[in-house]
């Protein structure tokens, strides 16, 4: 139902290979590194990360470090051996099941403090940018052609005008930004929130990426819905399986509205924690980025479009670190703009042309409105006879010349359900309840 280091990648525009079927081949897409060289990271970076984890954890087993850093036991052993040689790590008494434990020496604690002063990041080992690029490209949704049966199946439980589905499908296949516009209450945001249903697969999201020695956390538990996988039979010395630095998730859907600022589109550095935060478009890679309520953001529409001219055209974006170092990331996402305003009042024709598909959402025909009304009644366990429904049409929609907006059934019947609960009434829609709900819902002229 409707509701309202040299990590610079080489040859970045090379087309990705044919997509793999979900993650039957997840181990091939991102194989688990078995030595430091395969991680793409410097020994210095990994050693500092190990020291920081030991500083926070106090005393850790090798198994715990494997889990915390996301690298196999052989790499952790190599790092521990080097750290002990330098006098930074000490052995502690083994656990009851004979697992050796480790902690920092005084010298190691001092080195850990210096490492934290440079970078406050403490988490899984990052993925270098030159490893992130090809995997992100390979997972792009643009290699998943949307067909008519697919879109009909994805939205079979939602009442939609058939012609609307006929426009949305080709628009998603165009690989161009999409503008959805129309009056409030026509279901624009609701439909956009369900577009991920079309792909039905999962993607690998890096916990963090590294640019040289700097680390930017990408994984956001509030955005990225992790798909739990069965634990490996032995992770301590396991050299097989997919790279744990990548988190298997549903394709992300990032929605931002009036709170959007220009700063949210850039890498942000927190001087207190000494950490970098990824911009929203980097977090949304391999998914959908919906700019809702276009025209009401804290950044102007012109500024927003100017910022994304190159990403929209070339599917790559340029970011910079606090040091001023610039780097390039893939822009592999479906970018959707939604607005209640007249698009011509927001941007000029040149910008509108770049958007490719412009899809207008409008009021429904009465038969579709009827379907939503009675479907909503069933969901709310309300009974409604034809006389009550005709009362709604005649006394209110026709009398006040109100169009059939898809949001009205949910909102009006929700108010009636509240009234029924409060007054302990029968679960039936009556003219009296319709009268009360209508006058509560709409502001008097």
VEXDREN-2710 file (C-alpha; in Angstrom, 1 decimal):
% VEXDREN-2710
k/r/px/py/pz
1/UNK/0.0/0.0/0.0
2/UNK/1.1/3.5/-0.7
3/UNK/2.6/5.6/2.2
4/UNK/3.2/8.9/2.5
5/UNK/48.9/4.8/-0.2
6/UNK/49.5/4.6/-3.6
7/UNK/45.9/3.6/-3.2
8/UNK/44.9/5.6/-6.2
9/UNK/43.1/3.0/-8.4
10/UNK/44.2/2.5/-11.9
11/UNK/42.0/2.6/-14.9
12/UNK/38.9/3.2/-12.8
13/UNK/36.5/3.4/-15.7
14/UNK/37.1/-0.2/-16.9
15/UNK/33.8/-1.9/-17.0
16/UNK/33.1/-4.5/-14.3
17/UNK/32.7/-8.1/-15.2
18/UNK/29.3/-9.7/-15.3
19/UNK/27.6/-9.8/-11.9
20/UNK/27.8/-12.8/-9.7
21/UNK/24.7/-14.5/-8.4
22/UNK/24.4/-13.0/-4.9
23/UNK/27.2/-14.3/-2.8
24/UNK/27.7/-17.9/-3.7
25/UNK/31.0/-16.7/-4.9
26/UNK/31.7/-14.3/-2.0
27/UNK/35.1/-15.9/-1.3
28/UNK/36.1/-15.2/-4.9
29/UNK/35.0/-11.6/-4.8
30/UNK/36.9/-10.8/-1.6
31/UNK/39.2/-13.7/-0.6
32/UNK/40.6/-13.8/2.8
33/UNK/44.2/-12.5/2.8
34/UNK/46.8/-15.0/4.2
35/UNK/49.8/-12.6/4.5
36/UNK/50.4/-8.9/5.1
37/UNK/51.1/-8.2/1.4
38/UNK/47.7/-9.5/0.4
39/UNK/45.9/-7.1/2.8
40/UNK/47.3/-4.2/0.7
41/UNK/48.2/-2.5/3.9
42/UNK/51.6/-1.6/5.4
43/UNK/53.0/-3.5/8.3
44/UNK/53.3/-0.2/10.2
45/UNK/49.6/0.5/9.9
46/UNK/48.6/-3.0/11.0
47/UNK/51.1/-3.0/13.9
48/UNK/49.7/0.3/15.2
49/UNK/46.2/-1.1/15.0
50/UNK/47.3/-4.1/17.0
51/UNK/48.8/-1.9/19.7
52/UNK/45.7/0.2/19.9
53/UNK/43.5/-2.9/20.4
54/UNK/45.8/-4.2/23.1
55/UNK/45.7/-0.8/24.8
56/UNK/41.9/-0.9/24.9
57/UNK/41.6/-4.6/25.7
58/UNK/44.4/-4.8/28.2
59/UNK/45.1/-8.5/27.8
60/UNK/44.0/-10.4/24.7
61/UNK/44.3/-13.8/23.2
62/UNK/45.3/-14.3/19.6
63/UNK/41.8/-15.5/18.9
64/UNK/40.4/-12.3/20.2
65/UNK/42.8/-10.2/18.1
66/UNK/41.8/-12.2/15.0
67/UNK/38.2/-11.2/15.6
68/UNK/38.9/-7.6/16.5
69/UNK/41.2/-6.9/13.6
70/UNK/39.6/-9.2/11.0
71/UNK/42.8/-10.9/9.9
72/UNK/43.8/-14.6/10.0
73/UNK/45.9/-16.1/12.7
74/UNK/49.0/-16.3/10.5
75/UNK/49.0/-12.5/10.0
76/UNK/48.3/-11.8/13.7
77/UNK/51.2/-14.2/14.7
78/UNK/53.6/-12.3/12.4
79/UNK/52.6/-8.9/13.9
80/UNK/52.9/-10.3/17.4
81/UNK/56.3/-11.7/16.7
82/UNK/57.6/-8.4/15.4
83/UNK/56.0/-6.4/18.3
84/UNK/57.6/-8.8/20.8
85/UNK/61.0/-8.4/19.0
86/UNK/60.7/-4.6/19.5
87/UNK/59.8/-5.1/23.1
88/UNK/56.2/-3.7/22.8
89/UNK/54.2/-6.8/23.6
90/UNK/54.6/-9.3/26.4
91/UNK/53.3/-12.8/27.0
92/UNK/50.9/-13.3/29.8
93/UNK/49.6/-16.4/31.6
94/UNK/47.6/-18.6/29.3
95/UNK/43.9/-19.2/29.6
96/UNK/42.4/-22.4/31.1
97/UNK/42.2/-23.8/27.6
98/UNK/45.9/-23.0/26.9
99/UNK/45.3/-19.9/24.7
100/UNK/48.3/-17.6/25.1
101/UNK/47.5/-14.1/26.2
102/UNK/49.3/-10.9/25.3
103/UNK/49.5/-7.3/26.7
104/UNK/51.5/-4.2/26.1
105/UNK/54.8/-3.5/27.8
106/UNK/55.5/0.1/29.0
107/UNK/57.2/0.8/25.8
108/UNK/54.3/-0.7/23.8
109/UNK/51.9/1.4/25.8
110/UNK/53.8/4.6/24.9
111/UNK/53.8/3.6/21.2
112/UNK/50.1/2.9/21.4
113/UNK/49.4/6.3/22.8
114/UNK/51.5/7.9/20.0
115/UNK/49.5/5.8/17.4
116/UNK/46.2/7.1/18.9
117/UNK/47.4/10.7/18.8
118/UNK/47.8/10.2/15.1
119/UNK/44.6/8.3/14.4
120/UNK/41.9/7.4/16.8
121/UNK/40.5/4.7/14.6
122/UNK/40.2/1.3/16.4
123/UNK/38.3/-1.4/14.5
124/UNK/38.7/-4.0/11.8
125/UNK/41.7/-3.6/9.6
126/UNK/40.7/-1.3/6.7
127/UNK/40.5/-2.1/3.0
128/UNK/42.9/-0.1/0.8
129/UNK/41.2/2.1/-1.7
130/UNK/42.7/0.2/-4.7
131/UNK/41.0/-3.0/-3.4
132/UNK/37.7/-1.2/-2.7
133/UNK/37.3/0.1/-6.2
134/UNK/36.9/-3.1/-8.2
135/UNK/34.7/-4.9/-5.6
136/UNK/32.4/-1.9/-5.4
137/UNK/32.2/-1.7/-9.2
138/UNK/31.5/-5.5/-9.5
139/UNK/28.6/-5.2/-7.0
140/UNK/27.0/-2.3/-8.8
141/UNK/23.2/-2.6/-9.2
142/UNK/23.5/-1.3/-12.8
143/UNK/24.5/-4.8/-13.8
144/UNK/21.1/-6.0/-12.6
145/UNK/18.5/-5.3/-15.3
146/UNK/15.1/-4.6/-13.9
147/UNK/12.3/-6.4/-15.8
148/UNK/8.6/-5.9/-15.8
149/UNK/7.8/-9.2/-14.0
150/UNK/10.4/-8.2/-11.3
151/UNK/8.9/-4.8/-10.6
152/UNK/5.4/-6.2/-10.6
153/UNK/6.4/-8.9/-8.1
154/UNK/8.3/-6.4/-5.9
155/UNK/5.2/-4.1/-5.6
156/UNK/2.5/-6.7/-5.8
157/UNK/1.2/-5.8/-2.3
158/UNK/1.2/-2.1/-3.1
159/UNK/-1.6/-0.4/-5.0
160/UNK/0.0/1.5/-7.8
161/UNK/-1.1/2.9/-11.2
162/UNK/0.2/0.4/-13.8
163/UNK/1.7/3.3/-15.9
164/UNK/3.8/4.3/-12.9
165/UNK/5.5/0.9/-12.7
166/UNK/6.0/1.2/-16.5
167/UNK/8.1/4.3/-15.9
168/UNK/10.0/3.3/-12.8
169/UNK/11.5/0.1/-14.3
170/UNK/13.1/1.7/-17.4
171/UNK/14.3/4.6/-15.2
172/UNK/16.2/2.3/-12.9
173/UNK/17.8/0.6/-15.9
174/UNK/18.9/3.9/-17.3
175/UNK/21.7/4.2/-14.7
176/UNK/21.0/7.9/-14.6
177/UNK/19.7/10.0/-11.7
178/UNK/16.0/10.0/-11.2
179/UNK/13.7/12.9/-10.3
180/UNK/10.3/12.0/-8.7
181/UNK/8.0/15.0/-8.3
182/UNK/4.4/15.7/-7.5
183/UNK/2.1/17.0/-4.7
184/UNK/2.5/15.9/-1.1
185/UNK/0.8/12.6/-0.2
186/UNK/1.2/10.9/-3.5
187/UNK/3.5/8.2/-2.2
188/UNK/6.9/9.4/-3.6
189/UNK/9.0/8.7/-0.5
190/UNK/7.1/5.4/0.2
191/UNK/7.8/4.0/-3.2
192/UNK/11.5/5.0/-3.1
193/UNK/11.9/3.2/0.2
194/UNK/10.8/0.0/-1.4
195/UNK/13.0/0.1/-4.5
196/UNK/15.7/-2.1/-2.9
197/UNK/13.1/-4.9/-3.1
198/UNK/13.9/-5.1/-6.8
199/UNK/17.4/-6.4/-6.4
200/UNK/16.9/-8.9/-3.6
201/UNK/20.6/-9.6/-3.1
202/UNK/23.4/-8.7/-0.7
203/UNK/26.6/-6.7/-1.0
204/UNK/29.9/-6.5/0.7
205/UNK/30.5/-3.2/2.6
206/UNK/34.0/-2.5/3.9
207/UNK/34.2/-1.8/7.6
208/UNK/36.7/0.9/6.7
209/UNK/38.9/2.0/3.8
210/UNK/42.4/3.4/3.9
211/UNK/44.0/6.2/1.9
212/UNK/47.7/5.9/2.7
213/UNK/47.9/5.8/6.4
214/UNK/44.6/7.5/7.0
215/UNK/41.5/5.4/7.7
216/UNK/37.8/6.3/7.1
217/UNK/35.1/4.2/8.6
218/UNK/32.4/3.3/6.1
219/UNK/30.3/0.7/7.9
220/UNK/27.4/2.3/9.7
221/UNK/25.2/-0.1/11.8
222/UNK/22.3/2.3/11.6
223/UNK/22.4/2.2/7.8
224/UNK/24.0/-1.1/6.8
225/UNK/21.8/-4.1/7.7
226/UNK/24.3/-6.9/8.4
227/UNK/23.4/-10.4/7.3
228/UNK/24.6/-12.9/9.8
229/UNK/26.6/-15.8/8.5
230/UNK/27.4/-19.1/10.2
231/UNK/30.7/-18.9/12.2
232/UNK/33.7/-20.4/10.6
233/UNK/34.8/-23.8/12.1
234/UNK/38.2/-22.3/13.0
235/UNK/39.0/-18.7/12.6
236/UNK/42.4/-18.7/14.3
237/UNK/44.4/-20.2/11.5
238/UNK/41.7/-20.2/8.9
239/UNK/43.2/-19.2/5.5
240/UNK/40.0/-19.8/3.6
241/UNK/36.7/-18.0/3.4
242/UNK/35.9/-14.4/2.6
243/UNK/37.8/-11.4/3.9
244/UNK/36.2/-10.4/7.3
245/UNK/37.1/-6.8/6.7
246/UNK/34.1/-6.8/4.4
247/UNK/30.6/-7.0/6.0
248/UNK/27.9/-8.8/4.1
249/UNK/24.8/-6.5/4.2
250/UNK/21.6/-5.8/2.4
251/UNK/21.9/-3.2/-0.3
252/UNK/21.9/0.1/1.6
253/UNK/19.1/2.7/1.4
254/UNK/20.3/6.1/2.6
255/UNK/17.6/8.7/2.9
256/UNK/18.3/12.3/3.7
257/UNK/16.0/15.3/3.7
258/UNK/15.9/18.8/5.0
259/UNK/18.9/18.1/7.3
260/UNK/21.3/17.7/4.4
261/UNK/24.2/20.1/4.4
262/UNK/27.2/20.6/2.1
263/UNK/29.5/19.2/4.8
264/UNK/27.6/15.9/4.8
265/UNK/28.9/15.3/1.2
266/UNK/32.5/15.5/2.2
267/UNK/34.9/13.4/4.4
268/UNK/34.6/14.8/8.0
269/UNK/37.4/14.8/10.5
270/UNK/36.7/14.8/14.2
271/UNK/39.7/16.6/15.9
272/UNK/38.8/15.2/19.3
273/UNK/38.6/11.5/18.4
274/UNK/41.1/11.9/15.5
275/UNK/38.8/9.9/13.3
276/UNK/37.4/10.3/9.8
277/UNK/33.7/9.8/8.9
278/UNK/32.6/8.8/5.5
279/UNK/30.2/11.1/3.5
280/UNK/26.7/9.8/2.9
281/UNK/27.3/8.9/-0.8
282/UNK/30.2/6.7/0.1
283/UNK/28.1/4.9/2.7
284/UNK/25.3/4.5/0.1
285/UNK/27.5/2.9/-2.5
286/UNK/26.0/-0.2/-4.1
287/UNK/22.6/0.9/-2.9
288/UNK/20.2/3.8/-3.2
289/UNK/20.6/7.4/-2.1
290/UNK/17.3/9.2/-1.8
291/UNK/17.4/13.0/-1.5
292/UNK/13.9/13.6/-0.1
293/UNK/12.1/16.9/-0.1
294/UNK/14.5/18.4/-2.6
295/UNK/14.5/22.2/-2.3
296/UNK/14.2/22.2/1.5
297/UNK/17.8/21.2/2.3
298/UNK/20.2/23.5/4.1
299/UNK/22.4/23.3/1.0
300/UNK/20.8/25.0/-2.0
301/UNK/19.6/22.8/-4.9
302/UNK/22.1/24.5/-7.3
303/UNK/25.0/23.8/-4.9
304/UNK/23.9/20.2/-4.6
305/UNK/23.7/19.7/-8.3
306/UNK/27.0/21.5/-9.0
307/UNK/28.7/19.2/-6.4
308/UNK/27.5/16.1/-8.2
309/UNK/27.9/17.0/-11.9
310/UNK/31.0/14.8/-12.3
311/UNK/29.7/11.9/-10.1
312/UNK/26.4/11.8/-12.0
313/UNK/28.1/11.8/-15.4
314/UNK/31.2/9.7/-14.7
315/UNK/30.2/7.5/-11.8
316/UNK/33.2/8.6/-9.7
317/UNK/33.5/11.2/-7.0
318/UNK/36.5/13.2/-5.6
319/UNK/37.0/13.7/-1.9
320/UNK/39.8/15.1/0.3
321/UNK/41.4/14.5/3.7
322/UNK/42.2/17.0/6.3
323/UNK/45.8/17.1/5.0
324/UNK/44.4/18.3/1.6
325/UNK/45.2/15.0/-0.1
326/UNK/42.6/14.3/-2.8
327/UNK/41.4/10.8/-3.7
328/UNK/38.8/9.3/-6.0
329/UNK/36.0/6.9/-5.0
330/UNK/33.4/5.0/-7.1
331/UNK/29.9/6.5/-7.3
332/UNK/28.0/3.3/-7.7
333/UNK/24.6/4.0/-6.5
334/UNK/21.1/4.8/-7.7
335/UNK/20.6/8.5/-7.0
336/UNK/17.0/9.6/-6.6
337/UNK/15.7/13.1/-6.0
338/UNK/12.1/13.6/-4.6
339/UNK/10.3/16.9/-4.3
340/UNK/6.9/18.4/-3.7
341/UNK/8.0/21.5/-5.5
342/UNK/7.9/22.5/-9.1
343/UNK/11.2/21.2/-10.5
344/UNK/11.5/24.3/-12.9
345/UNK/11.6/26.5/-9.8
346/UNK/14.5/24.6/-8.3
347/UNK/16.9/24.2/-11.2
348/UNK/17.3/25.2/-14.8
349/UNK/16.7/23.1/-17.9
350/UNK/20.4/22.1/-18.2
351/UNK/20.3/20.5/-14.8
352/UNK/16.9/18.8/-15.5
353/UNK/18.4/17.4/-18.6
354/UNK/21.2/15.7/-16.7
355/UNK/18.7/13.9/-14.5
356/UNK/17.4/11.7/-17.3
357/UNK/14.1/10.4/-16.1
358/UNK/11.5/12.8/-14.5
359/UNK/8.5/10.9/-13.1
360/UNK/5.4/12.7/-12.0
361/UNK/3.3/11.3/-9.1
362/UNK/-0.3/12.5/-8.8
363/UNK/-3.6/11.7/-7.2
364/UNK/-5.3/8.3/-7.8
365/UNK/-8.3/7.4/-9.8
366/UNK/-11.2/6.5/-7.4
367/UNK/-11.0/2.7/-8.0
368/UNK/-7.4/2.6/-6.9
369/UNK/-8.3/4.8/-3.9
370/UNK/-11.1/2.4/-3.0
371/UNK/-8.6/-0.5/-3.1
372/UNK/-6.3/1.2/-0.7
373/UNK/-9.1/2.2/1.6
374/UNK/-10.5/-1.3/2.1
375/UNK/-7.0/-2.9/2.2
376/UNK/-6.2/-0.5/5.0
377/UNK/-9.4/-1.4/6.8
378/UNK/-8.3/-5.0/6.8
379/UNK/-4.9/-4.2/8.1
380/UNK/-6.4/-2.2/11.0
381/UNK/-9.1/-4.8/11.5
382/UNK/-11.8/-2.3/10.8
383/UNK/-15.1/-3.1/9.0
384/UNK/-16.4/-0.5/6.6
385/UNK/-19.6/-0.9/4.6
386/UNK/-20.4/0.8/1.2
387/UNK/-22.6/3.4/2.8
388/UNK/-19.8/4.7/5.0
389/UNK/-17.4/4.8/2.1
390/UNK/-19.9/6.7/0.0
391/UNK/-20.4/9.1/2.9
392/UNK/-16.6/9.8/2.7
393/UNK/-16.8/10.4/-1.1
394/UNK/-19.9/12.5/-1.2
395/UNK/-19.6/14.6/2.0
396/UNK/-15.9/15.3/1.8
397/UNK/-14.0/14.4/-1.4
398/UNK/-16.7/15.8/-3.7
399/UNK/-17.9/18.5/-1.5
400/UNK/-14.5/19.9/-0.7
401/UNK/-13.0/18.9/-4.1
402/UNK/-10.3/16.8/-2.5
403/UNK/-8.4/14.6/-4.8
404/UNK/-7.8/11.0/-4.0
405/UNK/-4.3/11.1/-2.4
406/UNK/-2.8/7.7/-1.6
407/UNK/-1.9/8.8/2.0
408/UNK/-5.5/9.7/3.0
409/UNK/-6.8/6.1/3.8
410/UNK/-3.9/5.3/6.1
411/UNK/-4.0/8.7/7.8
412/UNK/-7.8/9.0/8.2
413/UNK/-8.4/5.3/9.2
414/UNK/-5.5/5.6/11.6
415/UNK/-7.3/8.5/13.4
416/UNK/-10.5/6.5/13.5
417/UNK/-8.7/3.5/15.0
418/UNK/-7.3/5.8/17.7
419/UNK/-10.8/7.1/18.4
420/UNK/-12.2/3.5/18.6
421/UNK/-9.6/2.4/21.1
422/UNK/-10.1/5.5/23.3
423/UNK/-13.9/5.3/23.4
424/UNK/-14.0/1.4/23.4
425/UNK/-16.2/1.4/20.3
426/UNK/-17.0/-1.4/17.8
427/UNK/-14.3/-1.9/15.2
428/UNK/-16.5/-0.3/12.5
429/UNK/-16.1/2.8/10.3
430/UNK/-19.1/5.0/10.7
431/UNK/-20.1/8.4/9.2
432/UNK/-19.6/9.9/12.7
433/UNK/-16.0/8.6/12.9
434/UNK/-15.3/9.8/9.3
435/UNK/-16.6/13.3/10.2
436/UNK/-14.4/13.5/13.3
437/UNK/-11.3/12.1/11.5
438/UNK/-11.7/14.4/8.5
439/UNK/-11.9/17.6/10.7
440/UNK/-9.0/16.5/12.8
441/UNK/-6.8/15.7/9.8
442/UNK/-7.4/18.7/7.7
443/UNK/-6.8/22.3/8.8
444/UNK/-9.8/24.5/8.5
445/UNK/-9.8/27.0/5.6
END
